[in-house]
Amino acid sequence: MNRELDAVRRLIRDVPDFPKPGILFKDVTPLVRDPAGFKTTIDLLTAPFVGVGVTAVAGMESRGFIFGVPVAERLGVGFVPIRKPGKLPAAKVREEYSLEYGTDALEMHADAVGPNDRVLVVDDLLATGGTAAAAVRMLRRVGATIVGIAFVVELDFLSGRGKLAGVPSVHSLLHF
C-alpha cells in the first residue's frame, strides 16, 4: 500500500458494537478532522475521474455530501444532493430500496440532472450496496449517464460491489 493510503487508513477509527452489537463501525470523522488526510482523500477520490467528462457529482446524505462537494469543486462541476425523504423543497424523484428489515428511500430534485449529464456518485462507504444502487437507478431514471462511483471505504466481505454491476468504474480507496 502506498504511503498516502496508509495515512488515510490510520485516520479511520474502528468503533465496536455500533450501531448495534457485533458491528465494527468504520468512523471517518477523524479523517475529515485532519486537514492533510482529508485533502489526500479528496485528491485520491478525484484522480481517476479527471478528464473523463464528468458534468456533475452526486452524493448521498450525509457523508456523501462531505466527500462529494470537494470532489465536485476539484472537477469544476456542480453537486447534486441525494437526500432522505422529505428534505427537498421542489419537485423530486424517489427511489425505494430494500434493507435487511424493511425498506428505505432516496430523493433528489427532478431537475438536478438530465440526459446530457455524466454523473460521478461519491459516498464514504460501500457496504451492502443498497444505497449506492438506489442512487444509480434514480439517476439513470432521469436520463443521466453514470461515469462511476467513488468510495473512501469498501467492506469487501459484504459484497456490495455486486449490486453495482453495469457501473463502468467502482473506485474504493480502502478495502476492509
Buried (B, 14 or more C-beta within 10 A) or exposed (E): EEEBBEBBBEBBEEEEEEEEEEEEBBEBEEBBEBEEBBEBBBEBBBEBBEEEEBBBBBBBBEBBBBBBBBBBBBBEBBBBBBBEEEEBEEEBBBBEBEEEEEEBBBBBBBEBBEEEBBBBBBBBBBBBBBBBBBBBBBBBEBEBBBBBBBBBBBBEEBEBBEBBEEBEBBBBBBEB
